[in-house]
Amino acid sequence: MSSSIAEPAGALAPATEEPEQALERFTAALASGDSAAAAACFAPEGCLLTPDGTAVAGRQQIREVLLQITTARTQVRYEQARVVRAGPIALCSQRWSLASRGVGEGAFERRFAATMVLAEAAGPGRWALLIASPWGEGRG
C-alpha cells in the first residue's frame, strides 16, 4: 500500500498561483468536508501539527487527521491575515474558527491563530503546504 494519496481533481493547483491561492484551496476543501482534497494541498513530505502538538507527516496520515474534522461535520471558518514570502517559501498567519454542533457538552466553538508554511512545489508558481499548525502552537 502506498503512503501517498492521489490528488482529487478539486485539489489540483492552477498552472501558476500565489501562496494565498494555495491556502484558499486548502481551507475551501476543508470547509467543504473534502479531507482528500485538503490533504492533497500538502507537499508529499508535509507536516500537520495536531491540537495536542503531535507532528503528523505525509499526506495519508494528514488526511486521517483531517477526516476527523470533516466526519464530525465541524464548521471551519478562516480569515486571511498575512503572507510573508521569501523566495520559494511563504509564512502565513490566519485566524481560524471551528464550531461543532455536537450534543450536550460535545458542542463547541473555538478560535485559533493558525500558522502555515508553504513552499513552491513542482516548479515556480506551484505552492504546497509544508507545515500547518491550524490550532496554534498545538499544546492541547
SEVEX-813706 format. One record per residue: y negated, x negated, z of N, C-alpha, C, O in turn. Coordinates in Angstrom, 1 decimal, decimal comma. Example, Ala and Ser with C-alpha at 12.3 -4.5 7.8 and 13.67 -1.06 7.14 Angstrom:
# residues 2
+--------+--------+--------+--------+--------+--------+--------+--------+--------+--------+--------+--------+
!    n_y !    n_x !    n_z !   ca_y !   ca_x !   ca_z !    c_y !    c_x !    c_z !    o_y !    o_x !    o_z !
+--------+--------+--------+--------+--------+--------+--------+--------+--------+--------+--------+--------+
!    5,7 !  -13,2 !    7,8 !    4,5 !  -12,3 !    7,8 !    3,3 !  -13,2 !    7,8 !    3,3 !  -14,2 !    8,5 !
!    2,2 !  -12,8 !    7,1 !    1,1 !  -13,7 !    7,1 !    0,0 !  -12,9 !    7,9 !   -1,1 !  -13,4 !    8,0 !
+--------+--------+--------+--------+--------+--------+--------+--------+--------+--------+--------+--------+
***
This chain:
# residues 140
+--------+--------+--------+--------+--------+--------+--------+--------+--------+--------+--------+--------+
!    n_y !    n_x !    n_z !   ca_y !   ca_x !   ca_z !    c_y !    c_x !    c_z !    o_y !    o_x !    o_z !
+--------+--------+--------+--------+--------+--------+--------+--------+--------+--------+--------+--------+
!    1,2 !   -0,9 !    0,0 !    0,0 !    0,0 !    0,0 !   -1,2 !   -0,9 !    0,0 !   -1,3 !   -1,8 !    0,8 !
!   -2,2 !   -0,6 !   -0,9 !   -3,4 !   -1,4 !   -1,0 !   -4,4 !   -1,0 !    0,1 !   -4,4 !    0,1 !    0,6 !
!   -5,1 !   -2,0 !    0,6 !   -6,1 !   -1,8 !    1,7 !   -7,4 !   -1,3 !    1,1 !   -8,3 !   -0,8 !    1,9 !
!   -7,6 !   -1,3 !   -0,2 !   -8,9 !   -0,8 !   -0,7 !   -8,6 !    0,7 !   -1,2 !   -7,5 !    1,1 !   -1,5 !
!   -9,7 !    1,4 !   -1,4 !   -9,6 !    2,7 !   -1,9 !  -10,4 !    2,8 !   -3,2 !  -11,3 !    2,1 !   -3,4 !
!   -9,9 !    3,7 !   -4,1 !  -10,6 !    3,9 !   -5,3 !  -12,0 !    4,6 !   -5,1 !  -12,1 !    5,3 !   -4,1 !
!  -12,9 !    4,2 !   -5,9 !  -14,2 !    4,8 !   -5,8 !  -14,3 !    6,1 !   -6,5 !  -14,1 !    6,2 !   -7,7 !
!  -14,6 !    7,2 !   -5,8 !  -14,7 !    8,5 !   -6,4 !  -15,9 !    8,5 !   -7,3 !  -16,8 !    7,8 !   -7,2 !
!  -15,8 !    9,4 !   -8,3 !  -16,9 !    9,5 !   -9,3 !  -18,3 !    9,7 !   -8,6 !  -19,3 !    9,1 !   -9,1 !
!  -18,4 !   10,4 !   -7,6 !  -19,7 !   10,7 !   -6,9 !  -20,2 !    9,5 !   -6,2 !  -21,4 !    9,5 !   -5,9 !
!  -19,4 !    8,4 !   -6,0 !  -19,9 !    7,3 !   -5,3 !  -20,3 !    6,2 !   -6,2 !  -20,9 !    5,1 !   -5,8 !
!  -20,1 !    6,3 !   -7,5 !  -20,5 !    5,3 !   -8,4 !  -22,0 !    5,1 !   -8,5 !  -22,8 !    6,0 !   -8,6 !
!  -22,4 !    3,8 !   -8,4 !  -23,8 !    3,5 !   -8,5 !  -24,3 !    3,5 !   -9,9 !  -23,5 !    3,3 !  -10,8 !
!  -25,6 !    3,8 !  -10,1 !  -26,1 !    3,8 !  -11,4 !  -26,1 !    2,3 !  -11,9 !  -25,9 !    1,4 !  -11,1 !
!  -26,4 !    2,1 !  -13,2 !  -26,4 !    0,7 !  -13,7 !  -27,3 !   -0,2 !  -12,9 !  -26,9 !   -1,4 !  -12,7 !
!  -28,5 !    0,3 !  -12,5 !  -29,3 !   -0,5 !  -11,7 !  -29,9 !    0,4 !  -10,6 !  -30,1 !    1,6 !  -10,9 !
!  -30,0 !   -0,1 !   -9,4 !  -30,6 !    0,7 !   -8,3 !  -31,3 !   -0,2 !   -7,3 !  -31,1 !   -1,5 !   -7,4 !
!  -32,0 !    0,4 !   -6,5 !  -32,6 !   -0,3 !   -5,4 !  -31,8 !   -0,1 !   -4,1 !  -31,0 !    0,8 !   -4,1 !
!  -32,0 !   -0,9 !   -3,1 !  -31,2 !   -0,7 !   -1,8 !  -31,4 !    0,8 !   -1,3 !  -30,4 !    1,3 !   -0,8 !
!  -32,6 !    1,3 !   -1,4 !  -32,8 !    2,7 !   -0,9 !  -31,9 !    3,7 !   -1,6 !  -31,5 !    4,6 !   -1,0 !
!  -31,7 !    3,5 !   -2,9 !  -30,8 !    4,4 !   -3,6 !  -29,4 !    4,3 !   -3,2 !  -28,6 !    5,3 !   -3,1 !
!  -28,9 !    3,1 !   -2,9 !  -27,6 !    2,9 !   -2,3 !  -27,4 !    3,6 !   -1,0 !  -26,4 !    4,2 !   -0,7 !
!  -28,4 !    3,5 !   -0,1 !  -28,4 !    4,2 !    1,1 !  -28,4 !    5,7 !    1,0 !  -27,7 !    6,4 !    1,7 !
!  -29,1 !    6,1 !    0,0 !  -29,1 !    7,6 !   -0,3 !  -27,7 !    8,0 !   -0,7 !  -27,3 !    9,1 !   -0,3 !
!  -27,0 !    7,3 !   -1,6 !  -25,7 !    7,6 !   -2,0 !  -24,8 !    7,7 !   -0,8 !  -24,0 !    8,7 !   -0,6 !
!  -24,9 !    6,8 !    0,2 !  -24,0 !    6,7 !    1,4 !  -24,3 !    8,0 !    2,2 !  -23,4 !    8,7 !    2,6 !
!  -25,6 !    8,1 !    2,6 !  -25,9 !    9,2 !    3,5 !  -25,7 !   10,6 !    2,9 !  -25,3 !   11,5 !    3,6 !
!  -25,9 !   10,7 !    1,6 !  -25,7 !   12,0 !    0,9 !  -24,2 !   12,3 !    0,9 !  -23,8 !   13,5 !    1,2 !
!  -23,3 !   11,3 !    0,7 !  -21,9 !   11,5 !    0,7 !  -21,4 !   11,9 !    2,1 !  -20,6 !   12,8 !    2,2 !
!  -21,9 !   11,2 !    3,1 !  -21,5 !   11,5 !    4,4 !  -22,0 !   12,9 !    4,8 !  -21,2 !   13,7 !    5,4 !
!  -23,2 !   13,3 !    4,5 !  -23,8 !   14,6 !    4,8 !  -23,0 !   15,7 !    4,1 !  -22,9 !   16,8 !    4,7 !
!  -22,5 !   15,4 !    3,0 !  -21,8 !   16,5 !    2,2 !  -20,3 !   16,5 !    2,6 !  -19,6 !   17,4 !    2,1 !
!  -19,9 !   15,7 !    3,5 !  -18,5 !   15,7 !    4,0 !  -17,5 !   14,9 !    3,2 !  -16,3 !   15,1 !    3,3 !
!  -18,0 !   14,0 !    2,3 !  -17,1 !   13,3 !    1,4 !  -16,9 !   11,9 !    2,0 !  -17,7 !   10,9 !    1,6 !
!  -15,9 !   11,7 !    2,9 !  -15,7 !   10,4 !    3,5 !  -15,3 !    9,3 !    2,5 !  -15,6 !    8,2 !    2,7 !
!  -14,5 !    9,7 !    1,5 !  -14,1 !    8,7 !    0,5 !  -15,3 !    8,2 !   -0,3 !  -15,4 !    7,0 !   -0,5 !
!  -16,2 !    9,0 !   -0,7 !  -17,4 !    8,6 !   -1,4 !  -18,3 !    7,7 !   -0,5 !  -18,8 !    6,7 !   -1,0 !
!  -18,4 !    8,1 !    0,8 !  -19,2 !    7,3 !    1,7 !  -18,6 !    6,0 !    1,9 !  -19,3 !    5,0 !    2,0 !
!  -17,3 !    5,9 !    2,1 !  -16,6 !    4,6 !    2,3 !  -16,7 !    3,7 !    1,0 !  -16,8 !    2,5 !    1,1 !
!  -16,7 !    4,3 !   -0,1 !  -16,8 !    3,6 !   -1,4 !  -18,2 !    2,9 !   -1,6 !  -18,4 !    2,1 !   -2,4 !
!  -19,2 !    3,3 !   -0,7 !  -20,5 !    2,7 !   -0,8 !  -20,6 !    1,4 !   -0,1 !  -21,6 !    0,6 !   -0,2 !
!  -19,5 !    1,0 !    0,6 !  -19,4 !   -0,3 !    1,3 !  -18,8 !   -1,3 !    0,3 !  -18,1 !   -1,0 !   -0,6 !
!  -19,2 !   -2,6 !    0,5 !  -18,6 !   -3,7 !   -0,1 !  -17,1 !   -3,7 !    0,3 !  -16,8 !   -3,3 !    1,4 !
!  -16,2 !   -4,3 !   -0,5 !  -14,8 !   -4,3 !    0,0 !  -14,6 !   -5,0 !    1,3 !  -13,7 !   -4,6 !    2,1 !
!  -15,4 !   -6,0 !    1,7 !  -15,3 !   -6,6 !    3,0 !  -16,3 !   -6,1 !    4,0 !  -16,5 !   -6,7 !    5,0 !
!  -16,9 !   -4,9 !    3,7 !  -17,9 !   -4,3 !    4,6 !  -17,4 !   -4,0 !    6,0 !  -16,2 !   -4,0 !    6,2 !
!  -18,3 !   -3,8 !    6,9 !  -18,0 !   -3,6 !    8,3 !  -18,8 !   -2,4 !    8,8 !  -20,0 !   -2,3 !    8,5 !
!  -18,2 !   -1,6 !    9,6 !  -18,9 !   -0,5 !   10,3 !  -18,7 !   -0,6 !   11,8 !  -17,6 !   -0,8 !   12,2 !
!  -19,8 !   -0,5 !   12,5 !  -19,7 !   -0,6 !   14,0 !  -19,6 !    0,9 !   14,5 !  -20,4 !    1,7 !   14,1 !
!  -18,6 !    1,1 !   15,2 !  -18,3 !    2,5 !   15,8 !  -19,2 !    2,7 !   17,0 !  -19,9 !    1,8 !   17,5 !
!  -19,3 !    3,9 !   17,5 !  -20,2 !    4,2 !   18,6 !  -19,9 !    3,3 !   19,9 !  -20,8 !    3,1 !   20,7 !
!  -18,7 !    2,9 !   20,0 !  -18,3 !    2,1 !   21,2 !  -18,5 !    0,6 !   20,9 !  -18,2 !   -0,3 !   21,8 !
!  -19,0 !    0,2 !   19,7 !  -19,2 !   -1,2 !   19,4 !  -18,0 !   -1,9 !   18,7 !  -18,1 !   -3,1 !   18,4 !
!  -17,0 !   -1,2 !   18,4 !  -15,8 !   -1,7 !   17,7 !  -16,2 !   -2,0 !   16,2 !  -16,8 !   -1,1 !   15,6 !
!  -15,9 !   -3,2 !   15,7 !  -16,2 !   -3,5 !   14,3 !  -15,0 !   -3,2 !   13,5 !  -13,9 !   -3,7 !   13,7 !
!  -15,1 !   -2,2 !   12,5 !  -14,1 !   -1,8 !   11,7 !  -14,4 !   -2,4 !   10,3 !  -15,4 !   -2,1 !    9,7 !
!  -13,4 !   -3,1 !    9,7 !  -13,7 !   -3,8 !    8,4 !  -12,8 !   -3,2 !    7,4 !  -11,6 !   -2,8 !    7,6 !
!  -13,3 !   -3,2 !    6,1 !  -12,5 !   -2,8 !    5,0 !  -12,7 !   -1,3 !    4,7 !  -12,9 !   -0,5 !    5,6 !
!  -12,8 !   -0,9 !    3,4 !  -13,1 !    0,4 !    3,0 !  -12,1 !    1,5 !    3,6 !  -12,5 !    2,5 !    4,1 !
!  -10,8 !    1,2 !    3,6 !   -9,9 !    2,2 !    4,0 !  -10,0 !    2,4 !    5,5 !  -10,0 !    3,6 !    5,9 !
!  -10,2 !    1,4 !    6,3 !  -10,4 !    1,6 !    7,8 !  -11,8 !    2,3 !    8,0 !  -11,9 !    3,1 !    8,9 !
!  -12,8 !    2,0 !    7,3 !  -14,1 !    2,6 !    7,4 !  -14,0 !    4,1 !    7,1 !  -14,5 !    4,9 !    7,7 !
!  -13,2 !    4,4 !    6,0 !  -13,0 !    5,8 !    5,6 !  -12,4 !    6,6 !    6,7 !  -12,7 !    7,7 !    7,0 !
!  -11,4 !    6,0 !    7,4 !  -10,8 !    6,7 !    8,5 !  -11,7 !    7,0 !    9,7 !  -11,6 !    8,1 !   10,2 !
!  -12,7 !    6,1 !    9,9 !  -13,7 !    6,4 !   10,9 !  -14,6 !    7,5 !   10,4 !  -14,9 !    8,5 !   11,2 !
!  -15,1 !    7,4 !    9,2 !  -16,0 !    8,4 !    8,6 !  -15,3 !    9,8 !    8,5 !  -16,0 !   10,8 !    8,6 !
!  -14,0 !    9,8 !    8,3 !  -13,2 !   11,0 !    8,2 !  -13,3 !   11,8 !    9,5 !  -13,3 !   13,0 !    9,4 !
!  -13,4 !   11,1 !   10,6 !  -13,5 !   11,8 !   11,9 !  -14,8 !   12,6 !   11,9 !  -14,9 !   13,7 !   12,5 !
!  -15,9 !   12,1 !   11,4 !  -17,2 !   12,8 !   11,3 !  -17,1 !   14,0 !   10,4 !  -17,5 !   15,1 !   10,7 !
!  -16,6 !   13,7 !    9,2 !  -16,5 !   14,8 !    8,2 !  -15,5 !   15,9 !    8,6 !  -15,8 !   17,1 !    8,3 !
!  -14,4 !   15,6 !    9,2 !  -13,4 !   16,6 !    9,6 !  -14,0 !   17,4 !   10,7 !  -13,7 !   18,6 !   10,8 !
!  -14,8 !   16,8 !   11,6 !  -15,4 !   17,6 !   12,7 !  -16,6 !   18,5 !   12,2 !  -17,2 !   19,2 !   13,0 !
!  -16,9 !   18,4 !   11,0 !  -18,0 !   19,1 !   10,4 !  -19,3 !   18,8 !   11,1 !  -20,2 !   19,7 !   11,3 !
!  -19,4 !   17,5 !   11,5 !  -20,7 !   17,1 !   12,1 !  -21,8 !   17,1 !   11,1 !  -21,6 !   16,5 !   10,0 !
!  -22,9 !   17,7 !   11,4 !  -24,1 !   17,6 !   10,5 !  -24,8 !   16,3 !   10,7 !  -25,1 !   15,9 !   11,8 !
!  -25,0 !   15,7 !    9,6 !  -25,7 !   14,4 !    9,6 !  -27,1 !   14,5 !    8,9 !  -27,2 !   15,0 !    7,8 !
!  -28,1 !   14,1 !    9,6 !  -29,4 !   14,1 !    9,1 !  -30,0 !   12,7 !    9,3 !  -29,7 !   12,0 !   10,3 !
!  -30,8 !   12,3 !    8,4 !  -31,4 !   11,0 !    8,5 !  -32,8 !   10,9 !    7,9 !  -33,2 !   11,8 !    7,1 !
!  -33,5 !    9,9 !    8,4 !  -34,9 !    9,7 !    7,8 !  -34,9 !    8,2 !    7,4 !  -34,6 !    7,3 !    8,2 !
!  -35,3 !    8,0 !    6,2 !  -35,5 !    6,6 !    5,8 !  -36,7 !    6,0 !    6,6 !  -37,8 !    6,6 !    6,6 !
!  -36,5 !    4,8 !    7,2 !  -37,5 !    4,2 !    8,0 !  -38,1 !    3,0 !    7,2 !  -39,3 !    3,1 !    6,9 !
!  -37,3 !    2,0 !    7,0 !  -37,9 !    0,8 !    6,4 !  -36,8 !    0,0 !    5,8 !  -35,7 !   -0,1 !    6,4 !
!  -37,1 !   -0,6 !    4,6 !  -36,2 !   -1,5 !    4,0 !  -36,9 !   -2,8 !    3,8 !  -38,0 !   -2,9 !    3,2 !
!  -36,3 !   -3,9 !    4,2 !  -36,9 !   -5,3 !    4,0 !  -35,9 !   -6,0 !    3,2 !  -34,7 !   -6,1 !    3,6 !
!  -36,4 !   -6,5 !    2,1 !  -35,5 !   -7,2 !    1,1 !  -35,8 !   -8,7 !    1,1 !  -36,9 !   -9,1 !    1,1 !
!  -34,7 !   -9,5 !    1,1 !  -34,8 !  -11,0 !    0,9 !  -33,8 !  -11,4 !   -0,1 !  -32,6 !  -11,6 !    0,2 !
!  -34,2 !  -11,4 !   -1,4 !  -33,3 !  -11,8 !   -2,4 !  -32,2 !  -10,7 !   -2,6 !  -32,5 !   -9,5 !   -2,7 !
!  -30,9 !  -11,2 !   -2,5 !  -29,8 !  -10,2 !   -2,7 !  -29,4 !   -9,5 !   -1,4 !  -28,3 !   -8,9 !   -1,4 !
!  -30,1 !   -9,6 !   -0,3 !  -29,8 !   -9,0 !    1,0 !  -31,0 !   -8,0 !    1,3 !  -32,1 !   -8,3 !    1,1 !
!  -30,6 !   -6,9 !    1,9 !  -31,6 !   -6,0 !    2,4 !  -31,2 !   -5,5 !    3,8 !  -30,1 !   -5,2 !    4,1 !
!  -32,2 !   -5,4 !    4,6 !  -32,1 !   -4,8 !    6,0 !  -32,8 !   -3,5 !    6,1 !  -34,0 !   -3,4 !    5,7 !
!  -32,1 !   -2,5 !    6,5 !  -32,7 !   -1,1 !    6,6 !  -32,6 !   -0,6 !    8,0 !  -31,5 !   -0,7 !    8,7 !
!  -33,6 !    0,0 !    8,4 !  -33,6 !    0,8 !    9,7 !  -33,8 !    2,3 !    9,3 !  -34,7 !    2,6 !    8,5 !
!  -33,0 !    3,1 !    9,9 !  -33,1 !    4,6 !    9,7 !  -33,0 !    5,3 !   11,1 !  -32,6 !    4,7 !   12,1 !
!  -33,5 !    6,5 !   11,1 !  -33,3 !    7,4 !   12,2 !  -32,2 !    8,4 !   11,8 !  -32,3 !    9,1 !   10,8 !
!  -31,1 !    8,5 !   12,6 !  -30,0 !    9,4 !   12,3 !  -30,0 !   10,5 !   13,4 !  -30,4 !   10,2 !   14,6 !
!  -29,6 !   11,7 !   13,0 !  -29,4 !   12,8 !   14,0 !  -28,0 !   13,4 !   13,6 !  -27,8 !   13,8 !   12,5 !
!  -27,1 !   13,4 !   14,6 !  -25,8 !   14,0 !   14,4 !  -25,7 !   15,2 !   15,3 !  -26,1 !   15,2 !   16,5 !
!  -25,2 !   16,3 !   14,7 !  -25,1 !   17,6 !   15,5 !  -23,7 !   18,2 !   15,2 !  -23,3 !   18,2 !   14,1 !
!  -23,1 !   18,7 !   16,3 !  -21,8 !   19,3 !   16,1 !  -21,9 !   20,7 !   16,9 !  -22,4 !   20,7 !   18,0 !
!  -21,4 !   21,7 !   16,3 !  -21,4 !   23,0 !   16,9 !  -20,1 !   23,3 !   17,6 !  -19,6 !   24,4 !   17,6 !
!  -19,5 !   22,3 !   18,2 !  -18,2 !   22,4 !   19,0 !  -18,3 !   23,5 !   20,0 !  -19,4 !   24,0 !   20,3 !
!  -17,2 !   23,9 !   20,5 !  -17,1 !   24,9 !   21,5 !  -17,4 !   24,4 !   22,9 !  -16,9 !   23,3 !   23,3 !
!  -18,2 !   25,1 !   23,7 !  -18,5 !   24,7 !   25,1 !  -19,2 !   23,3 !   25,2 !  -20,2 !   23,1 !   24,5 !
!  -18,6 !   22,4 !   25,9 !  -19,1 !   21,1 !   26,1 !  -18,9 !   20,2 !   24,9 !  -19,4 !   19,1 !   24,8 !
!  -18,2 !   20,7 !   23,9 !  -18,0 !   20,0 !   22,6 !  -19,2 !   20,0 !   21,7 !  -19,3 !   19,1 !   20,8 !
!  -20,1 !   20,9 !   22,0 !  -21,4 !   20,9 !   21,1 !  -22,3 !   19,8 !   21,6 !  -22,4 !   19,5 !   22,8 !
!  -22,9 !   19,2 !   20,6 !  -23,9 !   18,1 !   20,9 !  -24,9 !   17,9 !   19,8 !  -24,6 !   18,3 !   18,7 !
!  -26,0 !   17,2 !   20,1 !  -26,9 !   16,7 !   19,1 !  -27,4 !   15,4 !   19,7 !  -27,9 !   15,3 !   20,8 !
!  -27,3 !   14,3 !   18,9 !  -27,7 !   13,0 !   19,3 !  -28,5 !   12,3 !   18,2 !  -28,3 !   12,6 !   17,0 !
!  -29,4 !   11,5 !   18,7 !  -30,3 !   10,8 !   17,7 !  -30,0 !    9,3 !   17,9 !  -29,8 !    8,8 !   19,0 !
!  -30,0 !    8,5 !   16,8 !  -29,7 !    7,1 !   16,9 !  -30,7 !    6,3 !   16,0 !  -31,2 !    6,9 !   15,0 !
!  -30,9 !    5,1 !   16,3 !  -31,7 !    4,2 !   15,5 !  -30,6 !    3,4 !   14,8 !  -30,1 !    2,4 !   15,3 !
!  -30,4 !    3,7 !   13,5 !  -29,4 !    3,1 !   12,7 !  -29,9 !    1,8 !   12,0 !  -31,1 !    1,7 !   11,7 !
!  -29,0 !    0,8 !   11,9 !  -29,3 !   -0,4 !   11,2 !  -28,3 !   -0,7 !   10,1 !  -27,1 !   -0,6 !   10,4 !
!  -28,7 !   -1,0 !    8,9 !  -27,8 !   -1,2 !    7,8 !  -28,2 !   -2,5 !    7,1 !  -29,4 !   -2,8 !    7,0 !
!  -27,2 !   -3,3 !    6,7 !  -27,4 !   -4,5 !    5,9 !  -26,7 !   -4,2 !    4,6 !  -25,5 !   -3,9 !    4,5 !
!  -27,4 !   -4,4 !    3,5 !  -26,9 !   -4,2 !    2,2 !  -26,9 !   -5,6 !    1,4 !  -27,8 !   -6,4 !    1,7 !
!  -26,0 !   -5,7 !    0,5 !  -26,0 !   -6,9 !   -0,4 !  -25,9 !   -6,4 !   -1,8 !  -25,2 !   -5,4 !   -2,1 !
!  -26,4 !   -7,2 !   -2,7 !  -26,2 !   -6,9 !   -4,1 !  -24,7 !   -7,2 !   -4,4 !  -24,3 !   -8,3 !   -4,1 !
!  -24,0 !   -6,3 !   -5,0 !  -22,6 !   -6,4 !   -5,3 !  -22,4 !   -6,3 !   -6,8 !  -23,0 !   -5,4 !   -7,4 !
!  -21,5 !   -7,0 !   -7,3 !  -21,1 !   -6,9 !   -8,7 !  -22,3 !   -7,1 !   -9,6 !  -22,4 !   -6,5 !  -10,6 !
!  -23,2 !   -8,0 !   -9,2 !  -24,3 !   -8,4 !  -10,1 !  -25,6 !   -7,8 !   -9,6 !  -25,6 !   -6,9 !   -8,7 !
!  -26,7 !   -8,2 !  -10,2 !  -28,0 !   -7,7 !   -9,8 !  -28,2 !   -6,2 !  -10,1 !  -27,7 !   -5,7 !  -11,0 !
!  -28,8 !   -5,6 !   -9,1 !  -29,1 !   -4,1 !   -9,3 !  -28,0 !   -3,3 !   -8,8 !  -28,0 !   -2,0 !   -9,0 !
!  -26,9 !   -3,8 !   -8,2 !  -25,8 !   -3,0 !   -7,7 !  -25,7 !   -3,3 !   -6,2 !  -25,2 !   -4,4 !   -5,9 !
!  -26,0 !   -2,4 !   -5,4 !  -26,1 !   -2,6 !   -4,0 !  -24,9 !   -1,9 !   -3,2 !  -24,5 !   -0,8 !   -3,6 !
!  -24,4 !   -2,6 !   -2,2 !  -23,3 !   -2,0 !   -1,4 !  -23,6 !   -2,3 !    0,1 !  -24,3 !   -3,3 !    0,4 !
!  -23,2 !   -1,5 !    1,0 !  -23,3 !   -1,7 !    2,4 !  -22,4 !   -2,8 !    2,8 !  -21,2 !   -2,9 !    2,5 !
!  -23,0 !   -3,8 !    3,5 !  -22,2 !   -4,9 !    4,0 !  -21,9 !   -4,7 !    5,5 !  -20,8 !   -4,9 !    5,9 !
!  -22,9 !   -4,3 !    6,3 !  -22,8 !   -4,0 !    7,7 !  -23,5 !   -2,7 !    7,9 !  -24,7 !   -2,5 !    7,5 !
!  -22,9 !   -1,7 !    8,6 !  -23,5 !   -0,5 !    9,0 !  -23,3 !   -0,3 !   10,5 !  -22,2 !   -0,3 !   11,0 !
!  -24,5 !    0,0 !   11,2 !  -24,4 !    0,3 !   12,6 !  -25,2 !    1,6 !   12,8 !  -26,3 !    1,6 !   13,3 !
!  -24,6 !    2,8 !   12,3 !  -25,4 !    4,0 !   12,3 !  -25,6 !    4,6 !   13,7 !  -26,5 !    5,4 !   13,9 !
!  -24,9 !    4,1 !   14,7 !  -25,0 !    4,6 !   16,1 !  -25,8 !    3,6 !   16,9 !  -25,7 !    3,6 !   18,2 !
!  -26,7 !    2,9 !   16,3 !  -27,5 !    1,9 !   17,1 !  -26,6 !    0,6 !   17,4 !  -25,9 !    0,2 !   16,5 !
!  -26,8 !    0,1 !   18,6 !  -26,1 !   -1,1 !   18,9 !  -24,6 !   -0,9 !   19,2 !  -23,9 !   -1,9 !   19,4 !
!  -24,2 !    0,3 !   19,3 !  -22,8 !    0,6 !   19,5 !  -22,2 !    0,2 !   20,9 !  -21,3 !   -0,5 !   20,9 !
!  -22,9 !    0,7 !   21,9 !  -22,4 !    0,4 !   23,3 !  -21,8 !    1,5 !   24,0 !  -21,6 !    1,5 !   25,2 !
!  -21,5 !    2,6 !   23,2 !  -20,8 !    3,7 !   23,9 !  -21,6 !    4,8 !   24,4 !  -21,1 !    5,8 !   24,9 !
+--------+--------+--------+--------+--------+--------+--------+--------+--------+--------+--------+--------+
***
